[in-house]
Amino acid sequence: MQNVLILLDQLSIWKPYYPTESIITASEYLKHQSESDPNLVINLCGDISYNSEGYYCSLLATARGHRVIPSPEVLNKLESGAGLRMDSSLHKLCHSWIEKQKITDEIWHLNVFFGTCTEPGLEKIARFVFDNYPYPILRVALNTKSKNQIEAIMPLQLVDLTDEEQNHFAEALNRFNRKVWRNPRTKKVPRYDLAIYHDPNEAFPPSNKKALAKFVDIAKKMNINAELITEQDLLRLMEFDALFIRQTTALNHITFQVAQKAKQADMVVIDDPLSIIRCTNKVYLNELLAREGISAPKSTLIFKSNTISFDEVAGLLGAPFIVKIPDGSFSHGVKKVKKSDDYEQFLNEYFERSSIVLAQEYLPTDFDWRIGVLNGEPLYACKYYMAKGHWQIYYHKNSGKSRSGMAEAIPIYKVPKAILRTAVKATSLIGKGLYGVDLKMINDKAVIIEINDNPSIDHGVEDTILGDELYYRIINHFVQSLENKHQ
């Protein structure tokens, strides 16, 4: 874990705030006179225009490998006056709030402090602005007469804040980066900080509570500070060196946005954005596996613009066959089709969500193999059995209740070589992260069903064979990746 630096034009500007050793003048930073190599640089210089000292602080921070807010890209966006449009839901929220407050001025201003604001009800607006313009203090001009269009986004200087605004800034900064004022918890400083992102309310989380606790405990023994964070903690994301996503991922989802932000901040990330893109869409995977000659079920694509009949699909794949929504997970969006009426019903349902549906041959087995692969090497192996009386691992009833089949961990050396070889080859096409490959053994041939970028790591299931060693290997992968970055 490294230090945080706050850059100022003059140290006297910090007089209204609590004393901290984290502050340093811009000129000192530019001369590389800092006694430490900071993990995060917060640039509060008053002049951030092109070629100013403030601009060069952000530019050189990037060159030195320091994470910095604001980045040179953000400064250039502010300098160019690049616009920002809210979507309809944010427009509605903002318009409703302004009407309730009876604001009549044509231009109304919202101050944003590290993605927060003091106006209850506009928190989503503040976060939206900060997500697009990560800057410590911003003043947003809203045109109330044109559907709350954002007219301008301007940086605010620390010296221009009122007493009340100074309080808001200090509170926001404290929330954004608690390291500025907090005392060290132990004399032994952790090597790195790892954020484990999860959703406590997720119905089918990739890791159960005991597994999450194990990750934190094993990391601590390795002198790594691991913290469980949720969507409410995202403003603290840049405090960390690495991110481990333990929530089911999807492209049009907060998990992908979090992965992108972490990757842009040069953090080590699992699941990284590219892996999410490659794994979460079954149409992409189907094309990739076919191109590389890796065994997968026979399949065909069904297009909304040119639908083929049940008989045509059955002629290609046999009947019954499977239809899948491209981005389904945990057996959601997967149906077995036996007759034409069901086929039409499922297509009508799925075409509301996607212009393409994947049809695959039905390959019934008692269980699927799941091979966990980390950095190109097999990590664990499991047999996931079908839910009792059902053809899938997860059985989602119309009542809303769900159940799953049994799972059995298997030592790697007992796994058929074809299964291991195919799993490793397939993940080499995706990346070097953590993946879960689902396969079936059909007539001594390994057939890939799907590749998961966010595989299950549950205490009492996937860790049955390796125990704590499983958690150690995953945490150690983060450590090795971070150390390779700093060489």
Solvent accessible surface area in square Angstrom, and as a share of the most:
residue,aa,sasa,rsa
1,M,54,0.24
2,Q,69,0.30
3,N,79,0.40
4,V,8,0.04
5,L,12,0.06
6,I,0,0.00
7,L,0,0.00
8,L,1,0.00
9,D,59,0.31
10,Q,111,0.49
11,L,82,0.41
12,S,85,0.55
13,I,37,0.19
14,W,9,0.03
15,K,179,0.76
16,P,77,0.49
17,Y,21,0.08
18,Y,156,0.59
19,P,123,0.77
20,T,23,0.14
21,E,178,0.80
22,S,18,0.11
23,I,36,0.18
24,I,13,0.07
25,T,19,0.11
26,A,1,0.01
27,S,43,0.28
28,E,64,0.29
29,Y,2,0.01
30,L,41,0.20
31,K,135,0.57
32,H,110,0.49
33,Q,108,0.48
34,S,25,0.16
35,E,184,0.82
36,S,36,0.23
37,D,80,0.41
38,P,4,0.03
39,N,9,0.05
40,L,1,0.00
41,V,0,0.00
42,I,0,0.00
43,N,1,0.00
44,L,17,0.09
45,C,5,0.03
46,G,17,0.17
47,D,84,0.43
48,I,18,0.09
49,S,43,0.27
50,Y,136,0.52
51,N,86,0.44
52,S,16,0.10
53,E,97,0.43
54,G,2,0.02
55,Y,16,0.06
56,Y,81,0.31
57,C,0,0.00
58,S,0,0.00
59,L,66,0.33
60,L,59,0.29
61,A,0,0.00
62,T,74,0.43
63,A,84,0.65
64,R,60,0.22
65,G,60,0.58
66,H,12,0.05
67,R,25,0.09
68,V,15,0.09
69,I,2,0.01
70,P,0,0.00
71,S,29,0.19
72,P,10,0.07
73,E,110,0.49
74,V,10,0.06
75,L,2,0.01
76,N,70,0.36
77,K,71,0.30
78,L,21,0.11
79,E,101,0.45
80,S,87,0.56
81,G,59,0.57
82,A,46,0.35
83,G,71,0.68
84,L,19,0.10
85,R,176,0.64
86,M,9,0.04
87,D,82,0.42
88,S,90,0.58
89,S,73,0.47
90,L,18,0.09
91,H,33,0.15
92,K,156,0.66
93,L,51,0.26
94,C,0,0.00
95,H,79,0.35
96,S,44,0.28
97,W,35,0.12
98,I,7,0.04
99,E,109,0.49
100,K,155,0.66
101,Q,94,0.42
102,K,169,0.72
103,I,39,0.20
104,T,109,0.63
105,D,93,0.48
106,E,97,0.43
107,I,68,0.35
108,W,38,0.13
109,H,66,0.29
110,L,0,0.00
111,N,23,0.12
112,V,0,0.00
113,F,4,0.02
114,F,1,0.00
115,G,4,0.04
116,T,27,0.16
117,C,20,0.12
118,T,62,0.36
119,E,39,0.18
120,P,108,0.68
121,G,39,0.38
122,L,0,0.00
123,E,95,0.43
124,K,132,0.56
125,I,0,0.00
126,A,0,0.00
127,R,66,0.24
128,F,43,0.18
129,V,0,0.00
130,F,16,0.07
131,D,56,0.29
132,N,52,0.27
133,Y,3,0.01
134,P,39,0.25
135,Y,10,0.04
136,P,1,0.00
137,I,1,0.00
138,L,0,0.00
139,R,80,0.29
140,V,0,0.00
141,A,6,0.05
142,L,0,0.00
143,N,19,0.09
144,T,16,0.09
145,K,136,0.58
146,S,50,0.32
147,K,160,0.68
148,N,0,0.00
149,Q,37,0.16
150,I,11,0.05
151,E,89,0.40
152,A,40,0.31
153,I,23,0.12
154,M,76,0.34
155,P,49,0.31
156,L,35,0.17
157,Q,75,0.33
158,L,8,0.04
159,V,91,0.52
160,D,91,0.47
161,L,11,0.05
162,T,79,0.46
163,D,112,0.58
164,E,116,0.52
165,E,38,0.17
166,Q,36,0.16
167,N,90,0.46
168,H,48,0.22
169,F,0,0.00
170,A,21,0.16
171,E,93,0.42
172,A,2,0.01
173,L,0,0.00
174,N,65,0.33
175,R,120,0.44
176,F,5,0.02
177,N,0,0.00
178,R,111,0.40
179,K,31,0.13
180,V,10,0.06
181,W,57,0.20
182,R,81,0.29
183,N,127,0.65
184,P,113,0.71
185,R,145,0.53
186,T,84,0.49
187,K,207,0.88
188,K,138,0.59
189,V,81,0.47
190,P,23,0.15
191,R,98,0.36
192,Y,25,0.10
193,D,1,0.01
194,L,3,0.02
195,A,0,0.00
196,I,0,0.00
197,Y,2,0.01
198,H,26,0.11
199,D,47,0.24
200,P,79,0.50
201,N,137,0.70
202,E,39,0.17
203,A,87,0.68
204,F,57,0.24
205,P,48,0.30
206,P,1,0.01
207,S,3,0.02
208,N,48,0.25
209,K,167,0.71
210,K,138,0.58
211,A,0,0.00
212,L,11,0.05
213,A,58,0.45
214,K,53,0.23
215,F,0,0.00
216,V,47,0.27
217,D,58,0.30
218,I,11,0.06
219,A,0,0.00
220,K,155,0.66
221,K,147,0.62
222,M,24,0.11
223,N,34,0.17
224,I,7,0.04
225,N,18,0.09
226,A,9,0.07
227,E,37,0.17
228,L,71,0.36
229,I,1,0.00
230,T,32,0.19
231,E,67,0.30
232,Q,143,0.64
233,D,34,0.18
234,L,20,0.10
235,L,34,0.17
236,R,14,0.05
237,L,10,0.05
238,M,34,0.15
239,E,3,0.01
240,F,2,0.01
241,D,8,0.04
242,A,0,0.00
243,L,0,0.00
244,F,0,0.00
245,I,0,0.00
246,R,2,0.01
247,Q,16,0.07
248,T,30,0.18
249,T,11,0.06
250,A,25,0.20
251,L,71,0.35
252,N,133,0.68
253,H,61,0.27
254,I,36,0.18
255,T,0,0.00
256,F,26,0.11
257,Q,89,0.40
258,V,0,0.00
259,A,0,0.00
260,Q,67,0.30
261,K,61,0.26
262,A,0,0.00
263,K,107,0.45
264,Q,149,0.66
265,A,17,0.13
266,D,84,0.44
267,M,4,0.02
268,V,19,0.11
269,V,10,0.06
270,I,5,0.02
271,D,4,0.02
272,D,27,0.14
273,P,18,0.11
274,L,88,0.44
275,S,2,0.01
276,I,0,0.00
277,I,68,0.35
278,R,61,0.22
279,C,9,0.05
280,T,19,0.11
281,N,43,0.22
282,K,18,0.08
283,V,26,0.15
284,Y,83,0.32
285,L,6,0.03
286,N,25,0.13
287,E,109,0.49
288,L,12,0.06
289,L,6,0.03
290,A,76,0.59
291,R,175,0.64
292,E,63,0.28
293,G,65,0.63
294,I,13,0.07
295,S,31,0.20
296,A,34,0.27
297,P,8,0.05
298,K,118,0.50
299,S,37,0.24
300,T,28,0.16
301,L,46,0.23
302,I,1,0.00
303,F,85,0.35
304,K,116,0.49
305,S,110,0.71
306,N,108,0.55
307,T,66,0.38
308,I,47,0.24
309,S,51,0.33
310,F,26,0.11
311,D,109,0.56
312,E,95,0.42
313,V,0,0.00
314,A,22,0.17
315,G,68,0.65
316,L,103,0.51
317,L,15,0.07
318,G,34,0.33
319,A,64,0.50
320,P,45,0.28
321,F,0,0.00
322,I,10,0.05
323,V,0,0.00
324,K,15,0.06
325,I,1,0.00
326,P,8,0.05
327,D,66,0.34
328,G,13,0.12
329,S,47,0.30
330,F,47,0.20
331,S,27,0.17
332,H,92,0.41
333,G,14,0.13
334,V,20,0.12
335,K,72,0.31
336,K,44,0.19
337,V,0,0.00
338,K,132,0.56
339,K,114,0.48
340,S,52,0.34
341,D,107,0.56
342,D,35,0.18
343,Y,0,0.00
344,E,83,0.37
345,Q,109,0.49
346,F,25,0.10
347,L,4,0.02
348,N,98,0.50
349,E,78,0.35
350,Y,1,0.00
351,F,20,0.08
352,E,150,0.67
353,R,147,0.54
354,S,26,0.17
355,S,73,0.47
356,I,46,0.23
357,V,0,0.00
358,L,1,0.01
359,A,0,0.00
360,Q,12,0.05
361,E,35,0.16
362,Y,54,0.21
363,L,32,0.16
364,P,90,0.57
365,T,39,0.23
366,D,114,0.59
367,F,51,0.21
368,D,12,0.06
369,W,12,0.04
370,R,20,0.07
371,I,0,0.00
372,G,0,0.00
373,V,0,0.00
374,L,16,0.08
375,N,71,0.36
376,G,23,0.22
377,E,115,0.51
378,P,38,0.24
379,L,6,0.03
380,Y,8,0.03
381,A,1,0.01
382,C,0,0.00
383,K,42,0.18
384,Y,22,0.08
385,Y,67,0.25
386,M,29,0.13
387,A,1,0.01
388,K,175,0.74
389,G,85,0.82
390,H,41,0.18
391,W,62,0.22
392,Q,22,0.10
393,I,28,0.14
394,Y,47,0.18
395,Y,65,0.25
396,H,45,0.20
397,K,85,0.36
398,N,170,0.87
399,S,87,0.56
400,G,65,0.63
401,K,148,0.63
402,S,46,0.29
403,R,92,0.34
404,S,61,0.39
405,G,19,0.18
406,M,154,0.69
407,A,44,0.34
408,E,77,0.35
409,A,17,0.13
410,I,19,0.10
411,P,29,0.18
412,I,58,0.29
413,Y,178,0.68
414,K,124,0.52
415,V,7,0.04
416,P,47,0.30
417,K,163,0.69
418,A,22,0.17
419,I,0,0.00
420,L,29,0.14
421,R,154,0.56
422,T,21,0.12
423,A,0,0.00
424,V,45,0.26
425,K,104,0.44
426,A,0,0.00
427,T,2,0.01
428,S,77,0.50
429,L,41,0.20
430,I,3,0.02
431,G,26,0.25
432,K,139,0.59
433,G,9,0.09
434,L,2,0.01
435,Y,3,0.01
436,G,0,0.00
437,V,0,0.00
438,D,10,0.05
439,L,0,0.00
440,K,22,0.09
441,M,62,0.28
442,I,43,0.22
443,N,143,0.73
444,D,128,0.66
445,K,114,0.48
446,A,6,0.05
447,V,11,0.06
448,I,0,0.00
449,I,35,0.18
450,E,39,0.17
451,I,3,0.01
452,N,32,0.17
453,D,5,0.03
454,N,18,0.09
455,P,1,0.01
456,S,19,0.12
457,I,0,0.00
458,D,33,0.17
459,H,68,0.31
460,G,55,0.53
461,V,43,0.25
462,E,4,0.02
463,D,7,0.04
464,T,85,0.49
465,I,86,0.44
466,L,50,0.25
467,G,28,0.27
468,D,61,0.32
469,E,70,0.31
470,L,0,0.00
471,Y,0,0.00
472,Y,90,0.34
473,R,97,0.36
474,I,0,0.00
475,I,1,0.00
476,N,39,0.20
477,H,27,0.12
478,F,4,0.02
479,V,4,0.02
480,Q,84,0.37
481,S,29,0.19
482,L,4,0.02
483,E,60,0.27
484,N,92,0.47
485,K,83,0.35
486,H,102,0.46
487,Q,179,0.80
